Protein backbone atom coordinates (compact mmCIF):
# COMPACT_ATOMS: atom_id res chain seq x y z
CA UNK A 1 0.00 0.00 0.00
CA UNK A 2 1.27 3.45 -0.89
CA UNK A 3 -0.10 5.92 1.63
CA UNK A 4 2.05 8.96 0.79
CA UNK A 5 3.53 10.02 -2.54
CA UNK A 6 6.09 12.82 -2.45
CA UNK A 7 6.30 14.93 -5.60
CA UNK A 8 9.23 17.38 -5.59
CA UNK A 9 8.52 20.27 -7.95
CA UNK A 10 11.08 22.70 -9.31
CA UNK A 11 8.89 25.75 -9.88
CA UNK A 12 11.25 26.93 -12.61
CA UNK A 13 10.53 23.68 -14.52
CA UNK A 14 6.76 23.42 -14.12
CA UNK A 15 6.10 21.40 -17.30
CA UNK A 16 8.28 18.54 -16.13
CA UNK A 17 6.80 18.85 -12.65
CA UNK A 18 3.28 18.69 -14.10
CA UNK A 19 4.12 15.38 -15.79
CA UNK A 20 5.34 13.96 -12.47
CA UNK A 21 2.27 15.28 -10.68
CA UNK A 22 -0.12 13.76 -13.25
CA UNK A 23 1.49 10.35 -12.79
CA UNK A 24 1.39 10.74 -9.00
CA UNK A 25 -2.28 11.79 -9.22
CA UNK A 26 -3.11 8.61 -11.16
CA UNK A 27 -1.19 6.47 -8.67
CA UNK A 28 -2.91 8.23 -5.75
CA UNK A 29 -6.33 7.44 -7.25
CA UNK A 30 -5.38 3.80 -7.66
CA UNK A 31 -3.92 3.34 -4.17
CA UNK A 32 -5.91 5.92 -2.19
CA UNK A 33 -2.69 7.79 -1.44
CA UNK A 34 -2.15 11.35 -0.33
CA UNK A 35 0.14 13.59 -2.38
CA UNK A 36 2.72 15.93 -0.90
CA UNK A 37 4.07 18.62 -3.23
CA UNK A 38 7.53 19.79 -2.19
CA UNK A 39 9.62 22.69 -3.40
CA UNK A 40 13.11 23.32 -2.12
CA UNK A 41 14.40 26.88 -2.09
CA UNK A 42 18.16 26.78 -2.24
CA UNK A 43 19.80 28.48 0.71
CA UNK A 44 22.02 31.38 -0.20
CA UNK A 45 25.47 31.70 1.34
CA UNK A 46 25.55 34.16 4.23
CA UNK A 47 27.72 36.65 2.38
CA UNK A 48 25.15 36.80 -0.44
CA UNK A 49 22.08 36.83 1.81
CA UNK A 50 23.47 39.77 3.79
CA UNK A 51 23.51 41.87 0.61
CA UNK A 52 19.89 41.19 -0.32
CA UNK A 53 16.92 43.31 0.74
CA UNK A 54 15.31 42.41 4.05
CA UNK A 55 12.40 40.02 3.65
CA UNK A 56 13.49 38.63 0.28
CA UNK A 57 13.91 35.09 1.60
CA UNK A 58 10.43 35.15 3.15
CA UNK A 59 8.96 36.53 -0.10
CA UNK A 60 10.67 33.76 -2.07
CA UNK A 61 9.20 31.17 0.30
CA UNK A 62 5.71 32.72 0.05
CA UNK A 63 5.94 32.83 -3.74
CA UNK A 64 6.95 29.15 -3.78
CA UNK A 65 3.96 28.16 -1.62
CA UNK A 66 1.60 30.15 -3.86
CA UNK A 67 3.07 28.59 -7.01
CA UNK A 68 2.78 25.05 -5.59
CA UNK A 69 -0.87 25.70 -4.71
CA UNK A 70 -1.46 26.99 -8.24
CA UNK A 71 0.16 23.88 -9.72
CA UNK A 72 -2.03 21.72 -7.46
CA UNK A 73 -5.17 23.54 -8.70
CA UNK A 74 -4.10 23.24 -12.34
CA UNK A 75 -3.62 19.49 -11.89
CA UNK A 76 -6.82 18.90 -9.92
CA UNK A 77 -5.21 17.86 -6.65
CA UNK A 78 -5.67 21.10 -4.69
CA UNK A 79 -8.33 19.61 -2.43
CA UNK A 80 -6.20 16.67 -1.32
CA UNK A 81 -2.52 17.57 -1.81
CA UNK A 82 -0.36 19.04 0.91
CA UNK A 83 2.21 21.68 -0.09
CA UNK A 84 5.57 22.03 1.63
CA UNK A 85 8.46 24.42 1.03
CA UNK A 86 11.86 23.69 2.54
CA UNK A 87 15.15 25.51 2.34
CA UNK A 88 18.50 23.89 1.62
CA UNK A 89 20.11 21.64 -0.97
CA UNK A 90 17.37 20.08 -3.13
CA UNK A 91 18.37 16.40 -3.02
CA UNK A 92 19.14 16.51 0.70
CA UNK A 93 15.85 18.19 1.58
CA UNK A 94 13.83 15.87 -0.66
CA UNK A 95 15.36 12.81 0.98
CA UNK A 96 14.94 14.21 4.50
CA UNK A 97 11.30 15.15 3.90
CA UNK A 98 10.58 11.73 2.39
CA UNK A 99 11.89 10.06 5.54
CA UNK A 100 10.19 12.50 7.93
CA UNK A 101 6.82 12.18 6.20
CA UNK A 102 7.05 8.41 5.79
CA UNK A 103 6.61 8.63 2.02
CA UNK A 104 6.43 5.24 0.37
CA UNK A 105 7.11 6.67 -3.09
CA UNK A 106 8.79 9.68 -4.65
CA UNK A 107 7.71 10.75 -8.15
CA UNK A 108 10.35 13.13 -9.47
CA UNK A 109 10.89 14.79 -12.83
CA UNK A 110 14.21 14.66 -14.59
CA UNK A 111 15.52 16.61 -17.54
CA UNK A 112 17.80 15.60 -20.37
CA UNK A 113 21.29 15.60 -18.88
CA UNK A 114 23.64 18.41 -19.79
CA UNK A 115 27.39 18.54 -19.45
CA UNK A 116 27.22 19.83 -15.87
CA UNK A 117 25.14 16.80 -14.84
CA UNK A 118 27.95 14.46 -15.90
CA UNK A 119 30.33 16.23 -13.53
CA UNK A 120 27.97 17.16 -10.69
CA UNK A 121 25.10 14.72 -11.06
CA UNK A 122 21.42 15.61 -11.10
CA UNK A 123 19.04 15.98 -8.18
CA UNK A 124 16.95 13.06 -9.49
CA UNK A 125 20.04 10.83 -9.68
CA UNK A 126 20.97 11.60 -6.07
CA UNK A 127 17.42 10.94 -4.92
CA UNK A 128 17.34 7.59 -6.73
CA UNK A 129 20.68 6.52 -5.21
CA UNK A 130 19.85 7.47 -1.62
CA UNK A 131 16.07 7.17 -1.18
CA UNK A 132 14.67 4.79 1.41
CA UNK A 133 11.59 4.21 -0.74
CA UNK A 134 10.62 3.59 -4.35
CA UNK A 135 11.39 6.39 -6.79
CA UNK A 136 9.64 6.91 -10.11
CA UNK A 137 11.63 9.21 -12.42
CA UNK A 138 9.66 10.88 -15.18
CA UNK A 139 10.52 12.80 -18.29
CA UNK A 140 8.36 15.51 -19.81
CA UNK A 141 5.53 13.76 -21.63
CA UNK A 142 2.35 14.91 -23.31
CA UNK A 143 -0.28 13.34 -21.06
N, C-alpha and C positions, 0 to 999 in steps of 0.2 A: 504494500500500500504506500502510495506517495501522498503524504499529508501536506507538505510544503514544497513549493517550487520557487527557487530564487532566480530572478531574471535581472542580471546586472545590465543597466542601460547607460551607454555613453550618450549624453544628450547632444553631443556634436555629431553623432552618427545615428540619427533617429530611424533612418530607413532599415538599417541592419538590425537595430533594436526592435523595430516593429515586427520583423520576421521572427525573431526569437520569441517575442511576446505572443504572436499568433500561435506558434507551436506550443508554447506553454499553456495558453488558453485552451487549446484543444486537449492537451494532456490533463489539465485541471478538470475539464468537463468529464472526461473518461474516468478519472480516479477520484473525483470529489475533492480535489486538492485546493489549498489556498495559494495565491500567488503573492510574492513579495517582490516589488520593483525596487531596485537598489541603484543609486548613482553615487559614485565616489568623486568628491571634489579633491583634487590633488592639493596637498598642503604646500604652501610656498615657504621657501627658506626664510628665516627670521630677518635677514638683511634685506630681502625683497619686501616682505610684509610690512616692515617698518616704514617703507617709503610710499606705501599705498594709502589712499584716503581712509579715514576712520569709517568703519561700518561696511567696507567693501566685502570682507569675507562673509559677513552675515547676509548681505544682499545676494551674494553668489549662492549661498546655501538656500535662501528663500526662492530665488529664481529656479534652482534645481528642483525643489519640491514642487513648485508650480508647474514646471515642464513635465515632471513625472506624472502628475495628476492629469495633465492634458493628454499625455500619451495613453494613460489608462482609459480616459474617456473615449479617445479616438479608436481604441481597440476593444471597447465594450467590456472592460473589466473594472471600471471605476467603482462599482458598487461592492466588489469583493476583494480587490487587490489592496494590499498595504504598500505604502511608499516610505522608503527610508533613504536618507542622505547621510553619508559618512565622509569623513575627511582623512586623507592619508594616501598611501600608495594603492592604486586600484586592485592589483591581484591580492595583496595582503588583506585589504579590507573586505574584499569579496569572500575570501576564504574564512576570515574571522567571523563575518556575519553569518555565513552558511553554518558554521559550527554552533554559534550562539543561538541561532534560531531553530536549529535542528532540521535544517533543510535536507530532504532526501534526494533532491535533484537540483542541479543548476543548469539553466538553459542560457547559453551565452553566445553572442554573435561574434564572428571573427571576420576579418577583412583579408583580402589578398595580401600575402606577405610582401613587404618592401625590403629593400636592402638593410635598413636599420633593424628589422625583425630578425634577420639572420645573425646579427651581432648581439642584439639585446634580448631578443625573444619577445613574444607578444603576451599580452595579459591573458588571453584565452589559453595559450600554451602553458603558462604557469599555473593557471587554475586547474587545467586537466591533470598536470603532473602532481599537484599537491592536495587536491580535494579529497575529503573523507567520504564523499557521496558520488553518485553517478553524475556525469556531466555530458550534456548534449550540446555540441558546437554546431552552430548554424552559419550559413552564408546567406547573403541577400538573395531572396527568391521572390518571384511574383506569385503570391498566394491570394 
